[in-house]
């Protein structure tokens, strides 16, 4: 299975807490590289509101 960046953002609001943790951990790992962190930040305005809020909060924590 191949995951894209928007899929990881969607995982942050998934009903299964294990999947939420997977998405969060994957995003944190990817954001160790500046280009991924920049990409996630640019993606925020284009996400549905719940994903927007979750990813924005995570980006502020990193």
Buried (B, 14 or more C-beta within 10 A) or exposed (E): EEEEBBEBBBBBBBEEEEBBEBBBEBBEEBBEEEEBBEEBBEBBEEBEEEBBBBBBEBBEEE
